Amino acid sequence: MTSRDILHMRRAVGLAARGQGGTSPNPVVGCVVLDSSGDVAGEGFHEYAGGPHAEVAALREAGERARGGTAYVTLEPCDHTGRTGPCTGALLDAGVARVVVAVTDPNPVAAGGLDTLRRHGVEVDTGVLAEEAERVNAAWLTFIRRGRPYVTWKFAATLDGRSAAADGTSQWITSPEARADAHRLRAESDAVLAGVGTVLADDPRLTARAAAPRRARPVLRVVADSAARTPASARVLDGEAPSLVAVADDAAVPPHLAGAVRLPRAGGGIDLHALMAELRGRQIVSVLLEGGPTLAGSFLREGLVDRVVGFLAPALLGAGAAALGPAGVPTIGDIHRLEFEEVTPVGPDLRVVLRPLPPKES
C-alpha cells in the first residue's frame, strides 16, 4: 500500500458518502479511476438504487483513458447481473490493469469479483483504508453480516441528560440547527422508529423534513406499540408517509390498527429481535431510533444499538425525564461503554457521535 493508494482511496470513500440515504437496499460505493500515467481520469459513486454503480460512473467519465489504468473502489466490484450488469465486466471491458479495493463483499450473491478480475490478468490489491470504507458503509455491512437493520439511537438532551422538564415539556431543548440536523438523519434512514409512549406524549409526525436524497422509497415510520394504544388521530397515521405499527401478538387491536404487524411479546413489550427481522424482511437497511427512553433502553439491553447520535444543549434542568431508561445495567461492571467518533458544534449545541465498544472477554 503506497501513499498514492491511500490518497485515492480516501477520495473514493468521500465519494461513497455522497450516496448516503439514496442507495438502499444497496451499499454506498465510491470509485476513482486513474489513467496509465497515474492521473485521475474519472470519478463516480453509487447515487441511487437501480442507478449506475460507482465503477460504471467513473469509467464513463474516464473513457479510453481507463485502459491500462488503476481503479480504486471502496467495495469489491460486483460479479453478478441484477438491475445493472456486473462491474467486473465493465472494468475488464475498459482495460483496467489494476484494481484496488478497500472491503471485500460479504454478500454471497454479489461476491467473487476479485477472483474474476485475477483470472483475467488484472492486478488486485485489497484492504486499503478498510476501516474508513467500513465506517461509511456500516449500515449495509451490518445488514448483510448480522442479518438485521443498522440501528442509530438519536436523542436530544440537556447536559445533565434530561430530555424533558418535570412538567413533561420538551419543546425545544435543542436549537433549530440541531433539529435540522436531526431531520437530515431521518432523510438518510430507511425507517424512523418510536415507542408508543412518545407517540402519546408528543404526537410526532416522524417524517423527514429535510432535503431528501434520491431514494427509491420514502422513509418508513414505525411505532413499537405492544398494547395497540396508538390512537386513530395520531399524526404518524396521517398518510403523509408509509407507517408500520407493531403490536404484541396477544394485543386487542382496534379497527384503525387492523393493518398492524403482530409480533411475539418479550420483556413486557415487543420482541425487538422479531421487530428487526420484520424490518429486514422489508429490506429496511437502516433504522433511526428516536424514542422514547424506555424503548432506547430496551434496544441497548438487547445489543441492538450500532451508533449513538446525541444533541447536547448547553442547559441544565436538574429534574424531569431522563434521555435513557433502564438498559440492563444493574452494576457498574455491566455499563455500556462507548467510544467517541465525532464531536461537532451544531449551532449553540454539540452533536456527539459514538459507537458501542465490544464487550470485554472475561
C-alpha positions as CSV (number, residue, x, y, z in Angstrom):
1,M,0.0,0.0,0.0
2,T,1.5,3.3,-1.1
3,S,0.8,6.9,-0.2
4,R,-0.8,7.3,-3.6
5,D,-3.1,4.3,-2.9
6,I,-4.2,5.9,0.4
7,L,-4.8,9.3,-1.2
8,H,-7.0,8.0,-4.0
9,M,-8.9,5.5,-1.8
10,R,-9.7,8.3,0.7
11,R,-11.2,10.3,-2.2
12,A,-13.2,7.2,-3.1
13,V,-14.5,6.9,0.5
14,G,-15.6,10.6,0.3
15,L,-17.4,9.9,-2.9
16,A,-19.2,6.9,-1.4
17,A,-20.5,9.1,1.4
18,R,-22.3,11.2,-1.1
19,G,-24.7,8.3,-1.8
20,Q,-25.9,8.1,1.9
21,G,-29.6,7.7,2.1
22,G,-30.2,7.1,-1.6
23,T,-28.8,3.6,-2.4
24,S,-30.7,1.4,0.0
25,P,-31.0,-1.6,-0.1
26,N,-27.7,-1.4,-2.0
27,P,-24.4,-0.3,-0.5
28,V,-22.8,3.1,-0.9
29,V,-19.7,2.8,-3.1
30,G,-17.2,5.2,-4.4
31,C,-14.6,4.8,-7.3
32,V,-11.7,6.7,-8.6
33,V,-10.1,5.7,-11.9
34,L,-6.5,6.7,-12.9
35,D,-5.0,6.6,-16.4
36,S,-1.8,4.7,-17.2
37,S,0.2,7.8,-16.2
38,G,-1.3,7.9,-12.7
39,D,-3.5,10.9,-13.3
40,V,-7.2,11.0,-12.3
41,A,-9.3,10.2,-15.3
42,G,-12.7,9.6,-13.8
43,E,-14.7,9.6,-10.5
44,G,-18.1,8.2,-9.6
45,F,-20.3,7.0,-6.8
46,H,-23.5,4.9,-6.5
47,E,-26.1,7.5,-6.3
48,Y,-29.4,5.6,-6.1
49,A,-30.7,2.0,-6.1
50,G,-31.1,0.8,-9.7
51,G,-28.7,3.5,-11.0
52,P,-25.2,3.1,-12.3
53,H,-22.7,1.6,-9.9
54,A,-19.7,3.7,-8.9
55,E,-17.3,1.8,-11.2
56,V,-19.6,2.4,-14.2
57,A,-19.9,6.1,-13.5
58,A,-16.2,6.5,-13.0
59,L,-15.4,4.5,-16.2
60,R,-17.8,6.6,-18.2
61,E,-16.0,9.7,-17.2
62,A,-12.6,8.2,-17.8
63,G,-13.4,6.8,-21.3
64,E,-10.4,5.4,-23.2
65,R,-8.1,6.9,-20.5
66,A,-9.0,4.0,-18.3
67,R,-7.1,1.5,-20.4
68,G,-4.0,0.4,-18.6
69,G,-5.0,2.4,-15.6
70,T,-6.0,1.7,-12.0
71,A,-9.4,1.7,-10.3
72,Y,-9.8,2.4,-6.6
73,V,-13.1,1.0,-5.3
74,T,-14.4,1.1,-1.7
75,L,-16.2,-2.2,-2.0
76,E,-15.4,-5.3,-4.1
77,P,-16.8,-4.9,-7.6
78,C,-19.9,-7.0,-8.0
79,D,-19.8,-10.1,-10.2
80,H,-23.5,-10.7,-10.9
81,T,-26.3,-9.2,-13.0
82,G,-29.1,-7.6,-11.1
83,R,-30.8,-4.4,-12.2
84,T,-27.4,-3.5,-13.7
85,G,-24.6,-5.6,-15.2
86,P,-21.6,-6.9,-13.3
87,C,-19.0,-4.2,-12.6
88,T,-16.2,-6.8,-13.2
89,G,-17.3,-6.9,-16.8
90,A,-17.2,-3.1,-17.1
91,L,-13.7,-3.0,-15.6
92,L,-12.4,-5.7,-17.9
93,D,-14.0,-4.1,-21.0
94,A,-12.4,-0.8,-20.1
95,G,-9.0,-2.5,-20.0
96,V,-8.2,-1.5,-16.4
97,A,-4.8,-3.1,-15.4
98,R,-5.1,-2.8,-11.6
99,V,-8.0,-2.7,-9.1
100,V,-7.5,-1.6,-5.5
101,V,-10.3,-2.5,-3.1
102,A,-10.9,-1.4,0.5
103,V,-13.5,-4.0,1.6
104,T,-14.4,-7.4,0.2
105,D,-18.1,-8.0,-0.5
106,P,-19.7,-10.2,2.3
107,N,-22.8,-10.7,0.2
108,P,-22.5,-14.2,-1.4
109,V,-24.9,-13.1,-4.2
110,A,-22.5,-10.4,-5.5
111,A,-19.1,-11.6,-4.2
112,G,-16.4,-13.2,-6.4
113,G,-15.5,-10.2,-8.4
114,L,-11.8,-10.1,-7.3
115,D,-11.3,-13.8,-8.3
116,T,-12.8,-13.0,-11.7
117,L,-10.5,-10.0,-12.2
118,R,-7.5,-12.0,-11.2
119,R,-8.4,-14.8,-13.6
120,H,-8.4,-12.2,-16.4
121,G,-4.9,-10.9,-15.5
122,V,-5.9,-7.8,-13.5
123,E,-3.6,-7.0,-10.6
124,V,-5.7,-6.8,-7.4
125,D,-4.9,-5.3,-4.0
126,T,-7.3,-5.3,-1.0
127,G,-7.6,-3.8,2.4
128,V,-6.6,-0.2,1.6
129,L,-8.3,2.1,4.1
130,A,-10.6,-0.8,5.0
131,E,-11.6,0.8,8.4
132,E,-12.7,4.1,6.8
133,A,-14.6,2.3,4.0
134,E,-16.3,0.1,6.5
135,R,-17.4,3.1,8.5
136,V,-19.0,4.9,5.6
137,N,-20.8,1.7,4.6
138,A,-21.6,0.5,8.1
139,A,-25.4,0.3,7.7
140,W,-25.3,-2.0,4.6
141,L,-22.4,-4.2,6.0
142,T,-24.4,-4.7,9.3
143,F,-27.5,-5.6,7.3
144,I,-25.6,-8.3,5.3
145,R,-23.3,-9.6,8.0
146,R,-25.7,-9.6,11.0
147,G,-28.9,-10.1,9.2
148,R,-30.7,-7.1,10.7
149,P,-31.0,-3.3,10.1
150,Y,-28.3,-1.0,11.4
151,V,-29.7,1.0,14.3
152,T,-28.8,4.6,15.2
153,W,-30.2,5.9,18.5
154,K,-30.7,9.6,18.3
155,F,-31.5,11.7,21.3
156,A,-31.6,15.4,22.4
157,A,-30.9,16.3,26.0
158,T,-29.5,18.9,28.4
159,L,-26.0,18.5,29.8
160,D,-27.4,16.6,32.7
161,G,-29.1,14.1,30.5
162,R,-32.7,15.3,30.7
163,S,-35.0,15.1,27.7
164,A,-38.0,16.9,29.3
165,A,-38.7,19.1,32.2
166,A,-40.5,18.0,35.3
167,D,-43.9,19.0,33.9
168,G,-43.2,17.0,30.7
169,T,-42.5,19.8,28.4
170,S,-39.6,19.2,26.0
171,Q,-40.0,21.6,23.0
172,W,-37.4,22.8,22.5
173,I,-34.4,21.6,24.4
174,T,-32.1,22.0,21.4
175,S,-31.7,24.6,18.7
176,P,-33.2,24.9,15.3
177,E,-29.8,24.0,13.8
178,A,-29.8,20.7,15.8
179,R,-33.3,19.9,14.8
180,A,-32.5,20.5,11.2
181,D,-29.5,18.1,11.5
182,A,-31.8,15.5,13.1
183,H,-34.1,15.7,10.1
184,R,-31.0,15.1,7.9
185,L,-30.5,11.9,9.9
186,R,-34.1,10.9,9.2
187,A,-33.8,11.6,5.5
188,E,-30.7,9.3,5.3
189,S,-32.5,6.4,7.1
190,D,-34.8,3.8,5.7
191,A,-37.1,3.9,8.8
192,V,-37.7,6.1,11.8
193,L,-38.8,4.2,15.0
194,A,-40.5,5.5,18.1
195,G,-42.3,3.9,21.0
196,V,-46.0,4.4,21.7
197,G,-45.1,6.5,24.8
198,T,-43.5,9.1,22.5
199,V,-46.5,9.0,20.2
200,L,-48.9,9.5,23.0
201,A,-46.8,12.3,24.7
202,D,-45.6,14.3,21.7
203,D,-47.7,13.1,18.7
204,P,-44.7,13.3,16.3
205,R,-45.0,13.1,12.5
206,L,-41.8,11.2,12.3
207,T,-41.3,12.5,8.7
208,A,-38.0,13.7,7.2
209,R,-38.4,17.4,6.7
210,A,-35.1,17.9,5.0
211,A,-33.6,17.8,1.6
212,A,-34.2,14.1,0.8
213,P,-31.5,12.1,-1.1
214,R,-32.6,10.5,-4.3
215,R,-34.1,7.3,-2.9
216,A,-36.3,4.6,-4.4
217,R,-38.8,4.7,-1.5
218,P,-39.9,7.0,1.2
219,V,-38.8,6.7,4.8
220,L,-41.0,4.2,6.8
221,R,-42.5,5.4,10.1
222,V,-42.5,2.6,12.7
223,V,-44.3,2.6,16.1
224,A,-43.5,-0.1,18.7
225,D,-46.9,-0.4,20.4
226,S,-47.2,-3.7,22.3
227,A,-50.7,-2.9,23.7
228,A,-52.1,-1.3,20.4
229,R,-52.6,2.1,22.1
230,T,-51.8,4.3,19.1
231,P,-54.9,6.5,18.6
232,A,-56.6,6.9,15.2
233,S,-55.8,10.6,15.4
234,A,-52.0,10.1,15.7
235,R,-50.1,12.1,13.1
236,V,-47.9,9.1,12.4
237,L,-51.0,7.5,10.8
238,D,-51.8,10.6,8.7
239,G,-50.8,9.0,5.3
240,E,-48.1,11.6,4.7
241,A,-45.6,8.8,4.6
242,P,-45.9,5.0,5.0
243,S,-46.4,3.7,8.5
244,L,-46.0,0.4,10.3
245,V,-47.4,-0.2,13.8
246,A,-46.0,-3.3,15.5
247,V,-48.2,-4.8,18.3
248,A,-47.8,-7.8,20.5
249,D,-49.4,-11.0,19.2
250,D,-51.8,-11.1,22.2
251,A,-53.0,-7.5,22.0
252,A,-56.6,-6.4,21.4
253,V,-56.3,-4.4,18.2
254,P,-58.8,-1.7,17.4
255,P,-60.2,-1.3,13.8
256,H,-57.9,1.6,12.9
257,L,-54.9,-0.6,13.6
258,A,-56.2,-3.6,11.6
259,G,-53.1,-3.5,9.4
260,A,-50.7,-3.7,12.3
261,V,-48.0,-6.3,12.4
262,R,-48.3,-8.8,15.3
263,L,-45.0,-9.9,16.9
264,P,-44.1,-12.0,19.9
265,R,-44.1,-10.4,23.3
266,A,-40.9,-10.3,25.3
267,G,-39.9,-8.4,28.4
268,G,-43.2,-6.6,28.8
269,G,-43.1,-5.3,25.2
270,I,-42.5,-6.4,21.7
271,D,-39.7,-8.8,21.0
272,L,-37.2,-6.4,19.4
273,H,-35.3,-9.1,17.6
274,A,-38.6,-10.1,15.9
275,L,-39.1,-6.5,15.0
276,M,-35.7,-6.3,13.4
277,A,-36.4,-9.5,11.5
278,E,-39.7,-8.0,10.3
279,L,-37.9,-4.8,9.1
280,R,-35.1,-6.8,7.4
281,G,-37.8,-8.7,5.5
282,R,-39.0,-5.4,4.2
283,Q,-35.4,-4.6,3.1
284,I,-35.0,-1.9,5.7
285,V,-31.3,-1.4,6.0
286,S,-31.1,1.4,8.5
287,V,-33.3,2.5,11.4
288,L,-33.2,5.8,13.3
289,L,-34.4,5.1,16.8
290,E,-35.9,8.4,18.2
291,G,-37.6,7.4,21.4
292,G,-38.6,7.3,24.0
293,P,-36.2,6.4,26.9
294,T,-37.8,3.1,27.6
295,L,-37.5,1.8,24.1
296,A,-33.9,3.1,23.8
297,G,-33.0,1.3,27.0
298,S,-34.5,-1.9,25.7
299,F,-32.6,-1.6,22.4
300,L,-29.3,-1.1,24.4
301,R,-30.1,-4.0,26.7
302,E,-30.6,-6.3,23.7
303,G,-27.4,-5.2,22.0
304,L,-29.2,-3.7,19.0
305,V,-27.7,-0.2,19.0
306,D,-24.9,0.3,16.5
307,R,-24.4,4.0,16.7
308,V,-25.5,6.8,19.1
309,V,-26.0,10.4,17.9
310,G,-26.7,12.8,20.8
311,F,-27.5,16.5,20.5
312,L,-26.5,18.2,23.8
313,A,-27.8,21.6,24.7
314,P,-25.8,23.9,27.0
315,A,-28.6,23.9,29.5
316,L,-29.4,22.2,32.8
317,L,-32.8,21.0,34.2
318,G,-31.9,19.0,37.4
319,A,-35.2,17.1,37.2
320,G,-37.5,15.6,34.6
321,A,-37.4,12.7,32.3
322,A,-34.0,11.1,31.5
323,A,-33.0,10.6,27.9
324,L,-32.4,6.9,28.6
325,G,-34.5,4.4,30.6
326,P,-33.4,1.1,32.2
327,A,-30.8,-0.5,29.9
328,G,-29.9,-3.7,31.7
329,V,-27.1,-2.3,33.9
330,P,-27.6,-3.5,37.5
331,T,-24.0,-2.9,38.4
332,I,-21.1,-0.7,37.1
333,G,-19.4,-3.7,35.6
334,D,-22.3,-4.0,33.1
335,I,-22.0,-0.4,32.0
336,H,-22.5,0.2,28.2
337,R,-19.1,1.6,27.1
338,L,-18.9,3.8,24.0
339,E,-16.2,5.5,22.0
340,F,-16.3,8.9,20.5
341,E,-16.2,9.1,16.8
342,E,-17.1,12.7,16.3
343,V,-17.8,15.9,18.3
344,T,-19.2,18.8,16.3
345,P,-20.8,22.1,17.2
346,V,-24.2,22.5,15.7
347,G,-25.5,26.0,16.3
348,P,-25.2,26.5,20.1
349,D,-25.4,22.7,20.7
350,L,-23.0,19.8,20.4
351,R,-23.5,16.8,18.3
352,V,-21.7,13.7,19.6
353,V,-21.4,10.5,17.5
354,L,-20.4,7.4,19.4
355,R,-20.2,3.7,18.8
356,P,-20.5,0.9,21.4
357,L,-17.3,-0.8,22.4
358,P,-17.3,-4.6,22.0
359,P,-17.8,-6.3,25.4
360,K,-14.6,-7.3,27.1
361,E,-13.9,-11.0,27.3
362,S,-14.0,-12.4,30.8
